Amino acid sequence: MARQDTNDFLAAFAIGAALGVGATLLLRPEKPNPRKQLQKRLKPHVRKLRKSAARSRKAGRIAPAPAMEGMEDDAIRAGRELLAEFRGEVQRILDEAREELRALNGAPARPPLGDGPQVDA
């Protein structure tokens, strides 16, 4: 009877561990989305712009609001950062795909080249 209790305990433990791992995997945060990150960075600036635009319309002014000054630089900087991250991610994906193709063909793996665009002939 003691052996049956041990087996039941081990089975319950294994099931609990599997459920715990499954719950942990389901509750993991998603990978950051570059588009959402950019929206999050620009959200305070958009609020300022909307408030300034509403004030300008209310006052009858058409001139750009003070909150817009310097916004172009911030937007350009954020766009460049996002583009650099995107290029790096694309380069990483291409490198991984090349490694997998070389592994399937049995060719020796080559180290990735520099930061510039790579094209295999």
KEFI-218160 format. One record per residue: chain; residue number from 1; x, z, y of N, C-alpha, C in turn; residue in three letters. Coordinates in steps of 0.2 Angstrom, whole numbers. Example, Ala and Ser with C-alpha at 12.3 -4.5 7.8 and 13.67 -1.06 7.14 Angstrom:
BEGIN
A | 1 | 66 | 39 | -28 | 62 | 39 | -22 | 66 | 39 | -16 | ALA
A | 2 | 64 | 35 | -11 | 68 | 36 | -5 | 64 | 39 | 0 | SER
//
This chain:
BEGIN
A | 1 | 4 | 0 | -6 | 0 | 0 | 0 | 4 | 0 | 6 | MET
A | 2 | 10 | 3 | 6 | 15 | 4 | 12 | 17 | -3 | 13 | ALA
A | 3 | 18 | -7 | 8 | 21 | -14 | 9 | 16 | -18 | 13 | ARG
A | 4 | 9 | -18 | 11 | 4 | -21 | 14 | 4 | -19 | 22 | GLN
A | 5 | 4 | -13 | 23 | 4 | -11 | 30 | 10 | -14 | 34 | ASP
A | 6 | 16 | -14 | 31 | 22 | -17 | 34 | 20 | -24 | 36 | THR
A | 7 | 18 | -28 | 31 | 16 | -35 | 32 | 11 | -36 | 37 | ASN
A | 8 | 6 | -32 | 37 | 1 | -32 | 43 | 4 | -31 | 50 | ASP
A | 9 | 8 | -26 | 50 | 11 | -24 | 56 | 16 | -30 | 59 | PHE
A | 10 | 20 | -33 | 54 | 24 | -38 | 56 | 20 | -45 | 58 | LEU
A | 11 | 15 | -46 | 55 | 10 | -52 | 57 | 7 | -50 | 64 | ALA
A | 12 | 5 | -44 | 65 | 2 | -43 | 71 | 7 | -43 | 77 | ALA
A | 13 | 13 | -41 | 75 | 19 | -41 | 80 | 20 | -48 | 82 | PHE
A | 14 | 21 | -53 | 77 | 23 | -60 | 78 | 17 | -63 | 82 | ALA
A | 15 | 11 | -62 | 80 | 5 | -65 | 84 | 6 | -62 | 91 | ILE
A | 16 | 7 | -56 | 92 | 7 | -53 | 99 | 13 | -56 | 103 | GLY
A | 17 | 19 | -57 | 100 | 24 | -60 | 103 | 23 | -67 | 105 | ALA
A | 18 | 20 | -71 | 100 | 18 | -78 | 102 | 13 | -78 | 108 | ALA
A | 19 | 8 | -74 | 108 | 3 | -74 | 113 | 7 | -72 | 120 | LEU
A | 20 | 11 | -67 | 120 | 15 | -65 | 126 | 19 | -71 | 128 | GLY
A | 21 | 23 | -75 | 124 | 27 | -81 | 126 | 22 | -86 | 129 | VAL
A | 22 | 16 | -87 | 126 | 12 | -92 | 129 | 9 | -90 | 135 | GLY
A | 23 | 7 | -84 | 136 | 5 | -82 | 143 | 10 | -82 | 148 | ALA
A | 24 | 16 | -80 | 146 | 22 | -81 | 151 | 23 | -88 | 153 | THR
A | 25 | 23 | -93 | 148 | 24 | -100 | 150 | 18 | -102 | 155 | LEU
A | 26 | 12 | -100 | 153 | 6 | -102 | 157 | 6 | -99 | 164 | LEU
A | 27 | 9 | -94 | 165 | 9 | -90 | 172 | 15 | -92 | 176 | LEU
A | 28 | 20 | -96 | 173 | 26 | -98 | 177 | 24 | -102 | 183 | ARG
A | 29 | 27 | -101 | 189 | 26 | -105 | 195 | 28 | -112 | 194 | PRO
A | 30 | 24 | -116 | 197 | 25 | -123 | 197 | 32 | -125 | 201 | GLU
A | 31 | 35 | -131 | 199 | 41 | -133 | 203 | 39 | -135 | 210 | LYS
A | 32 | 43 | -133 | 214 | 41 | -135 | 221 | 40 | -142 | 222 | PRO
A | 33 | 35 | -144 | 226 | 33 | -151 | 227 | 36 | -153 | 234 | ASN
A | 34 | 40 | -158 | 235 | 43 | -159 | 241 | 38 | -160 | 247 | PRO
A | 35 | 32 | -164 | 245 | 27 | -165 | 250 | 24 | -158 | 253 | ARG
A | 36 | 23 | -154 | 248 | 20 | -148 | 250 | 25 | -143 | 254 | LYS
A | 37 | 31 | -144 | 252 | 36 | -140 | 256 | 36 | -142 | 263 | GLN
A | 38 | 36 | -149 | 264 | 36 | -152 | 271 | 30 | -150 | 275 | LEU
A | 39 | 24 | -150 | 271 | 18 | -148 | 275 | 19 | -140 | 277 | GLN
A | 40 | 21 | -136 | 272 | 22 | -129 | 274 | 27 | -128 | 280 | LYS
A | 41 | 32 | -132 | 280 | 37 | -131 | 286 | 34 | -134 | 292 | ARG
A | 42 | 30 | -139 | 292 | 27 | -142 | 298 | 20 | -138 | 300 | LEU
A | 43 | 17 | -134 | 296 | 11 | -131 | 298 | 11 | -127 | 304 | LYS
A | 44 | 16 | -123 | 306 | 16 | -119 | 312 | 16 | -124 | 318 | PRO
A | 45 | 20 | -130 | 318 | 20 | -134 | 323 | 14 | -138 | 324 | HIS
A | 46 | 10 | -140 | 318 | 4 | -143 | 319 | -1 | -139 | 322 | VAL
A | 47 | -1 | -133 | 321 | -6 | -128 | 324 | -5 | -128 | 332 | ARG
A | 48 | 2 | -128 | 334 | 3 | -128 | 341 | 1 | -134 | 344 | LYS
A | 49 | 2 | -140 | 341 | 0 | -146 | 343 | -8 | -147 | 344 | LEU
A | 50 | -11 | -144 | 339 | -18 | -144 | 340 | -21 | -140 | 346 | ARG
A | 51 | -18 | -134 | 346 | -20 | -130 | 352 | -19 | -133 | 359 | LYS
A | 52 | -13 | -136 | 359 | -11 | -139 | 365 | -15 | -145 | 367 | SER
A | 53 | -16 | -149 | 362 | -21 | -155 | 363 | -28 | -153 | 365 | ALA
A | 54 | -30 | -148 | 362 | -37 | -145 | 364 | -37 | -143 | 371 | ALA
A | 55 | -32 | -139 | 373 | -31 | -137 | 380 | -30 | -143 | 385 | ARG
A | 56 | -27 | -148 | 383 | -26 | -154 | 387 | -32 | -158 | 388 | SER
A | 57 | -36 | -158 | 383 | -42 | -162 | 383 | -47 | -158 | 387 | ARG
A | 58 | -47 | -151 | 387 | -51 | -147 | 390 | -50 | -148 | 398 | LYS
A | 59 | -43 | -148 | 399 | -41 | -148 | 406 | -41 | -155 | 409 | ALA
A | 60 | -42 | -160 | 405 | -43 | -167 | 407 | -36 | -170 | 408 | GLY
A | 61 | -31 | -167 | 405 | -24 | -170 | 405 | -23 | -174 | 399 | ARG
A | 62 | -19 | -179 | 400 | -17 | -184 | 395 | -10 | -183 | 393 | ILE
A | 63 | -6 | -180 | 398 | 1 | -179 | 397 | 3 | -175 | 390 | ALA
A | 64 | 9 | -176 | 387 | 10 | -173 | 381 | 11 | -165 | 382 | PRO
A | 65 | 9 | -161 | 378 | 9 | -154 | 378 | 16 | -152 | 378 | ALA
A | 66 | 17 | -146 | 381 | 24 | -143 | 380 | 26 | -141 | 373 | PRO
A | 67 | 21 | -140 | 369 | 23 | -139 | 362 | 26 | -145 | 358 | ALA
A | 68 | 25 | -151 | 361 | 27 | -157 | 358 | 34 | -158 | 359 | MET
A | 69 | 37 | -155 | 364 | 44 | -156 | 366 | 48 | -153 | 361 | GLU
A | 70 | 53 | -157 | 358 | 57 | -155 | 353 | 54 | -156 | 346 | GLY
A | 71 | 48 | -157 | 346 | 45 | -158 | 339 | 48 | -164 | 335 | MET
A | 72 | 49 | -169 | 339 | 52 | -175 | 336 | 58 | -174 | 332 | GLU
A | 73 | 63 | -170 | 335 | 69 | -168 | 332 | 68 | -164 | 326 | ASP
A | 74 | 63 | -159 | 326 | 62 | -155 | 320 | 59 | -160 | 315 | ASP
A | 75 | 54 | -164 | 316 | 51 | -169 | 311 | 56 | -173 | 308 | ALA
A | 76 | 61 | -176 | 312 | 66 | -180 | 310 | 71 | -177 | 305 | ILE
A | 77 | 73 | -171 | 307 | 77 | -166 | 303 | 74 | -165 | 297 | ARG
A | 78 | 68 | -163 | 297 | 64 | -161 | 291 | 64 | -167 | 286 | ALA
A | 79 | 62 | -173 | 289 | 62 | -179 | 285 | 68 | -181 | 282 | GLY
A | 80 | 74 | -180 | 286 | 80 | -182 | 283 | 82 | -177 | 277 | ARG
A | 81 | 81 | -170 | 278 | 82 | -166 | 273 | 78 | -167 | 266 | GLU
A | 82 | 72 | -169 | 267 | 67 | -171 | 262 | 70 | -177 | 258 | LEU
A | 83 | 72 | -182 | 262 | 74 | -188 | 259 | 81 | -187 | 255 | LEU
A | 84 | 85 | -183 | 258 | 91 | -181 | 254 | 90 | -178 | 248 | ALA
A | 85 | 85 | -173 | 248 | 83 | -169 | 242 | 80 | -174 | 237 | GLU
A | 86 | 76 | -179 | 239 | 73 | -184 | 235 | 78 | -189 | 232 | PHE
A | 87 | 83 | -191 | 236 | 88 | -195 | 233 | 92 | -191 | 228 | ARG
A | 88 | 93 | -185 | 229 | 97 | -181 | 224 | 93 | -180 | 218 | GLY
A | 89 | 87 | -179 | 218 | 82 | -179 | 212 | 82 | -185 | 208 | GLU
A | 90 | 81 | -191 | 212 | 81 | -197 | 209 | 88 | -199 | 205 | VAL
A | 91 | 93 | -197 | 209 | 100 | -198 | 206 | 100 | -194 | 199 | GLN
A | 92 | 98 | -188 | 199 | 98 | -183 | 193 | 94 | -186 | 188 | ARG
A | 93 | 88 | -189 | 189 | 84 | -192 | 184 | 87 | -198 | 181 | ILE
A | 94 | 90 | -202 | 185 | 93 | -208 | 183 | 99 | -206 | 179 | LEU
A | 95 | 103 | -201 | 181 | 109 | -199 | 177 | 107 | -197 | 170 | ASP
A | 96 | 102 | -193 | 170 | 99 | -190 | 163 | 96 | -196 | 159 | GLU
A | 97 | 93 | -201 | 162 | 90 | -207 | 158 | 96 | -211 | 155 | ALA
A | 98 | 101 | -212 | 159 | 107 | -215 | 157 | 111 | -212 | 151 | ARG
A | 99 | 111 | -205 | 152 | 114 | -201 | 146 | 110 | -202 | 140 | GLU
A | 100 | 104 | -202 | 140 | 99 | -202 | 134 | 100 | -209 | 131 | GLU
A | 101 | 100 | -214 | 136 | 101 | -221 | 133 | 108 | -222 | 129 | LEU
A | 102 | 113 | -219 | 133 | 120 | -220 | 129 | 120 | -216 | 123 | ARG
A | 103 | 116 | -210 | 123 | 116 | -206 | 116 | 112 | -210 | 111 | ALA
A | 104 | 107 | -214 | 113 | 103 | -218 | 108 | 107 | -224 | 105 | LEU
A | 105 | 111 | -226 | 110 | 116 | -232 | 108 | 122 | -230 | 105 | ASN
A | 106 | 124 | -224 | 105 | 130 | -221 | 102 | 136 | -223 | 106 | GLY
A | 107 | 135 | -224 | 113 | 141 | -225 | 117 | 143 | -219 | 120 | ALA
A | 108 | 149 | -218 | 121 | 152 | -212 | 124 | 149 | -211 | 131 | PRO
A | 109 | 148 | -204 | 133 | 145 | -202 | 139 | 150 | -203 | 145 | ALA
A | 110 | 148 | -206 | 150 | 152 | -206 | 156 | 150 | -201 | 161 | ARG
A | 111 | 155 | -199 | 165 | 153 | -194 | 170 | 150 | -198 | 176 | PRO
A | 112 | 145 | -194 | 180 | 142 | -198 | 185 | 146 | -200 | 191 | PRO
A | 113 | 145 | -205 | 194 | 149 | -207 | 199 | 148 | -204 | 205 | LEU
A | 114 | 150 | -206 | 211 | 149 | -202 | 218 | 142 | -202 | 220 | GLY
A | 115 | 141 | -200 | 226 | 134 | -199 | 229 | 131 | -206 | 230 | ASP
A | 116 | 134 | -212 | 230 | 131 | -218 | 232 | 126 | -220 | 227 | GLY
A | 117 | 122 | -226 | 228 | 118 | -228 | 223 | 122 | -231 | 217 | PRO
A | 118 | 119 | -230 | 211 | 122 | -233 | 205 | 118 | -238 | 202 | GLN
A | 119 | 121 | -243 | 200 | 117 | -249 | 196 | 122 | -251 | 190 | VAL
A | 120 | 118 | -250 | 184 | 122 | -252 | 178 | 120 | -259 | 177 | ASP
A | 121 | 125 | -263 | 175 | 124 | -270 | 174 | 123 | -271 | 167 | ALA
//
